[in-house]
Every structure is written in structure tokens, then in C-alpha cells.
């Protein structure tokens, strides 16, 4: 039982029982409730700040596990990038070289998927940079795999046609070796016999007697048979396919017609002195994708390694063209 409180009444000079008014009772009750609520809030704040609930502990463990798995996946992705780079290098430097195919540029292999708008929804979080980085790596890898698949499809077709390609690519001398007096000029910058200045010589000059037979250096189709009194003079051009063409200039006359199919070693004309020339010779060119390339690299079927090295050494010496 609560003790009864008394107060001294100065007017009546007597002790009287202490009684709270209703408003004061309500005010005290409200203050008590506020104090209890505030204390509970501070207790809960301290509890959740310095201590974790069982559910939070379980969520924290799951979060750490997910972070570990994310790092493992990121490392595996880095290893896949290294493997993909090795595949691309072998594809460009080995497989595509074997089949005379141009390498695929790195920019092409990584194009088509990278668009920064794809990653807008990934920003705004604590680990956004790491997530965006992995997403970009995945997109780049997907693009590389797509283009690598296309490359293998192309190489498969080239492999199926390898035998035909080997028969078509220029690989022999355009004259019988026993009939060649000498190679009078090589590919590259040489003094012009008429203008007396350094000019680019886009082929090789083979000196021989008038009327010496000239032969196709690979299978193909005659794409041009021209007659002229200047420039290349009488000329035959053979399209070998696979991006290759050969050109035989300054002929006395042609022995083939436009559109005719020819085989390697087949007679296509006779050496002459037509067009811009200072003597009887055959001007022979090899073109890849309509760009002149050094014919010396396409004489391997008729040369031993020693003979090839000798011709390479001779090609370094200064010579003057005959056209």
C-alpha cells in the first residue's frame, strides 16, 4: 500500500493529505510514458548498433559468402580473357596465315556490344564499379566469342578449299628456268631506264630471247588480254581467286583469250618487247586484293632453299628496270 503524503497548509496551519489534480496526474503519466519510450529507444539503438540479431548475423554471413563467390567468378573471368586472347592470337598469326586470310582487327572482335547505357541500372550502389566492370568484361567476351565463331566458320570453308587454293596460288617461275638468262630487275624502288629517276617497280623483270614461252604460275581464269604500244604493251592478267592475280606484260603475243580457264604451267603467251620497254623481257607481277606484292615470295616450287637465298641476296643489289 502506497504511503500517504501530507503537506502543511499555511492558511489553516494544519497538515493535510496531498492530492494531485487530474491534469497533473495525466501530465505525470505522459512524462513517465515518454521516459519509458525514450529509454527503450536508446536501449534498442545501442543494442542494434553494437550487437547483431541472429537474422542479421545470418545475412552478414551470406553477404560475405556472396562477395567471395563474386571475387572467384571475377578471377575466372580474367582467366577466360587470357585464354580468349591466346585463341585470337593463334587465329590471326597461325590459322589465318596458313589459309592466306587477313587477320581480324582487335577493334572488330570487341565491337557491337559495348554501350554504356546498358549499365545505367547498375550504378548507385556500394559496389557498382565492380559490378559494372564485370558486366563489361562479360559483354566484351561475348563479342569476342561471336567473332571467333565466325572466324572458325570462315577457316572451315578455307580448309575445305585448301587443295584448290594451293593449286591456284602462284608458285612457279613464269618461264622455264633453263630458258631464263637472268632476272634483270626486282620488286621495289629502282631507277627508271627512260625517266632516270627512282620509281616503284611493281614486279620482276625476266630477260629472255624474243618469243620465249611464258607460263601461268597457278590455276585460274584469264581476266584480261590487252594489246598496247605503251605502258605494259601486250599483257595477260590471270585471276587465280582467293584474292590473287598475276600479270604478264610486254608480250610479243598472247596465247590465251579472255575468260579462258588455265592450269599452272600452261602456255599463256610469248615474251616480246611491246609497250614502254628498253629490251626484250617479261614483266611479271603478283597482286593480292589488287595490291602488288613481291613475286619473289611466290617462286618456292621451283627453288631449293639455297637458290631462294641467292635470289633474295641478288634482290638487295641495285638494278635498273627494263620498263
C-alpha positions, 0 to 999 in steps of 0.5 A: 500500500502506497504511503500517504503524503501530507503537506502543511497548509499555511492558511489553516496551519494544519497538515493535510493529505496531498492530492494531485489534480487530474491534469497533473496526474495525466501530465505525470503519466505522459512524462513517465510514458515518454521516459519509458519510450525514450529509454527503450529507444536508446536501449534498442539503438545501442543494442542494434548498433553494437550487437547483431540479431541472429537474422542479421548475423545470418545475412552478414554471413551470406553477404560475405559468402556472396562477395567471395563467390563474386571475387572467384567468378571475377578471377575466372573471368580474367582467366577466360580473357587470357585464354580468349586472347591466346585463341585470337592470337593463334587465329590471326598469326597461325590459322589465318596465315596458313589459309592466306586470310587477313587477320581480324582487327582487335577493334572488330572482335570487341565491337557491337556490344559495348554501350554504356547505357546498358549499365545505367541500372547498375550504378548507385550502389556500394559496389557498382564499379565492380559490378559494372566492370564485370558486366563489361568484361562479360559483354566484351567476351561475348563479342569476342566469342561471336567473332571467333565463331565466325572466324572458325566458320570462315577457316572451315570453308578455307580448309575445305578449299585448301587443295584448290587454293594451293593449286591456284596460288602462284608458285612457279617461275613464269618461264622455264628456268633453263630458258631464263638468262637472268632476272634483270630487275626486282620488286621495289624502288629502282631507277627508271631506264627512260625517266632516270629517276627512282620509281616503284617497280611493281614486279620482276623483270625476266630477260629472255630471247624474243618469243620465249614461252611464258607460263601461268604460275597457278590455276585460274581464269584469264581476266584480261588480254590487252594489246598496247604500244605503251605502258605494259604493251601486250599483257595477260592478267590471270585471276587465280581467286582467293584474292590473287592475280598475276600479270604478264606484260610486254608480250610479243603475243598472247596465247590465251583469250579472255575468260579462258580457264588455265592450269599452272604451267600452261602456255599463256603467251610469248615474251616480246618487247611491246609497250614502254620497254628498253629490251626484250623481257617479261614483266611479271607481277603478283597482286593480292586484293589488287595490291602488288606484292613481291613475286619473289615470295611466290617462286618456292616450287621451283627453288631449293632453299639455297637458290631462294637465298641467292635470289633474295641476296641478288634482290638487295643489289641495285638494278635498273628496270627494263620498263 
